[in-house]
C-alpha cells in the first residue's frame, strides 16, 4: 500500500508520527464509457478554455476568485494557513462510540506509526481498548478540514472521517407515519420476526453478489449467449394484509432455520 498522508496524532502533549493509508477498495467493475456508434473510448481532458489546448497535471494550480481576479494558491500557502492543522490529527475529546450516529460516518483510513512513534502509538491503541472510548479529532487533508473518529481495530488504529453536523439534512420535509398507526399485535409479531432472524453479525457472510452476477452476464454476452430477462414488480398491498405477511414471514423463517 502507498501512504496518502503523513503527519502526527496529537494526543495531549504526546506527538505520534504516522502515515495514513486508504482502508477500502471498490468491489465494482471498472467499466469504460464508449461511443455508441463505434465503441471508441470516451476520454476526458483538462483543456484551457482560452486556447483549447490540453493542460498537463503539473501545470495545473488552484485559484480563488477575489475582486474579479484569481489569486493562485500553492501547497505552501495551504500549509501557511495553519501548518499545525495540516500536519496534525488533533484529538480534542474521547467519547463512547455508541454516542455517534452512524449517519455521520464517511470514509475509513488506516494509521501506521513511523519508527519513532511506535511506543506512543501502542500506548494510545491500548488506552482506547481499555477505556472502550474513541477519540474525536480534526485534521486537514487535500486543503479541506475534516472531523474524524479514532478507534482501534485489532492491532491498527483506524481514522474514520465523519461529517460535520451542518452537512446532515433535516427530516422535516419528509412525510413520515405516526407511531399510533402501529397495532399492538402487529408490533409483537414484528418483534418476534426480528428476534427469530437475530444472530451475531459476521461481515464476511455478506458478498457483493450483484457485481458477480454482472460479470457472469458480461462473459455470457461475450460468448454470444442469450440473456434471460427478469423483472421485479413492486406490489402495493392493503394495510389489512400486514398481519398475514408477518405470519407468513415467521413461518418461512422457521422453515429456513
Secondary structure, 3 states (H helix, E strand, C coil): CCCCEEEEEEECCEEEEEEEEECCCCCCCCCCCECCCCCCECCCCCECCCCCCECCHHHCCEEEEECCEEEEECHHHHHHHCHHHHHEEEEEEEEEHHHCCHHHEEEEEEEEECHHHHHHHHHHHHHHHHHCEEEEEEEEECCEEEEEEEEEECCEEEEEEECCHHHCCCCCCCCCCCHHHCCHHHHHHHHHHHHHCCCCCCHHHCCCHHHHHHHHHHHHHHCCCCCCCCCCCCCCCCHHHHHHHHHHHHHHHHHHC
